[in-house]
Amino acid sequence: MEIRRVGVVGLGTMGAGIAQVALQAGNEVVGREVTAELGEQARTKIDHFLTRAVEKGRMSAEDQEAAMSRFRTTTDVSDLAGSDLVVEAIVEELEPKRDLFAELDRLTSREAILATNTSALSVSAIAAATGRPERVIGMHFFNPAPLLPLVEIVRTERSSDEAVDAAYEWAERAGKQPVRCNDTPGFIVNRVLIPLLNDCVRVLDEAGIAPEDLDKAMTNGAGWPMGPCELVDLVGIDIHNHASEALHGALGEDRMAPPERLVQMQSEGKLGRKSGEGFFTY
């Protein structure tokens, strides 16, 4: 199938980024938010980033205008009815996602692909809320979605080859580097990265290392492009802890559980870049 119209539910940081990816790929995009004000904020954010692309010579002004003309926001989920692909990017909690997918199942065509951008929850559990689990997949983009090339295309036991292949091919046309994976806890990147970052944080206290020195060690000694403390600050301490808790609940491995230091930072409101303070100040 050819994906022409893309729906995005939730236009926060990830959802707006995914909508921008689809617009730059030439798709018509309908973005749904709970209020018109939030939808307008997303439109302003996307237009800002496309304007910067024009200023840097990566996009023409005509292409920017055309892209924004293909973008419509709404507060009504039923406006996504004509979408070939709907990507969900709402709160990272299972029940709200299941409720949304049940509603999308009723509203969209039987051929439409329903995708979740979850980073840690079971895609199979989300798909079970629909009457067409063969059309439900995971499409895990990475933040910031317009810049980072990876998209994990997540297959459940009941996902059809057609749905997986169509999403994979669309991601390639959008300039991404998709990879296929099965619906296992953490998929590929988070399954490896989250316990590794947790180990790094535990080393801070166990070895009495300053965050600056840990980051210097890992960038200069292990070739990481960004130090672990800077990376956790970028992701958000609360987001990292949530994913850690989900992995720990699914696998029961001690390394998956969020370190006490991160739990304490979250309780103090030190969430990283978005709050102005985490391991570092911003």
Residue, then its C-alpha position, 0 to 999 in steps of 0.5 A: m500500500e502507498i501511504r499518502r495521508v498521515g495522522v499524528v495523535g499528540l503534538g508534543t515534542m515527539g508528535a510534532g517532530i513526527a508530523q514534521v518528518a511526514l510533511q517533509a516527506g510530502n505527505e498530507v498530515v492531520g495532527r490531533e491535540v486536546t486543545a486548539e491552542l496546543g495544536e497551534q503551538a505545534r504548528t508554530k514549532i514546526d514552521h519555526f524549524l522549517t524556516r531554519a531549514v530554509e535559512k540554512g539552505r536545506m529547503s526552499a521557501e516554496d517547499q516550506e510553504a507547500a509543506m505547511s499548507r499540507f498540515r492541518t490540526t484538529t481536536d477531533v479524532s474523527d478527522l483522522a478517519g481518512s489517514d493511511l497511517v496514524v502514529e500515536a504519540i500521547v502519554e506513555e501509559l498503557e490504558p490511554k493508548r489502548d482507549l485511543f487505539a480502540e477509537l481509531d479502530r472504529l474511525t479509520s478504514r480497515e486498511a489503515i495502519l495504526a502505529t504507536n511511538t511507545s518506547a517501552l510499552s507492549v505493542s501487542a497489549i496496545a494492539a489487543a484493544t483493536g479488532r485488527p491487530e494485524r494492522v497495528i505496529g510500533m514505529h519508535f522514532f528517536n528525539p529529535a525525530p526530524l534529525l535522528p535517522l533511526v526508526e524501530i519498526v516493531r512487529t507483534e506476533r499478529s502484525s501483517d507483513e504488508a503493514v510492516d513493509a509499508a511502514y518500513e518503506w514509508a520511513e525510507r522514503a522519509g529519509k529515515q534508517p528503519v530497522r525491523c524488530n519484534d515486540t520485546p521489552g525495550f525493542i533494540v536500542n532501549r534494551v541495550l542503552i537503558p541498563l547501560l546508562n543506569d550502570c553509568v549513573r551507579v558508577l558516579d556514586e560507587a566510584g565517587i566520579a563527577p558527572e563531568d569526568l564520567d562524560k569525559a571518560m565515555t566520550n574520549g575513552a569509549g567514543w560516545p558522541m555524547g556523555p551518559c549524563e548529558l544524554v540522560d539530561l537530554v532525554g529527561i530524567d522522568i522519561h528515562n525512569h519511566a522506561s527503566e521501570a517498564l523494563h524492570g517490570a517486564l524483565g525483573e533484572d536489577r540493572m533495568a531498575p532506575p538508580e536511586r540517584l535518578v529517582q531522587m532527582q526526579s522527586e526534586g524536579k531536576l528533570g534535565r534540560k527541560s527543567g533547566e537542571g539535571f546533572f548539569t544546569y541549562 
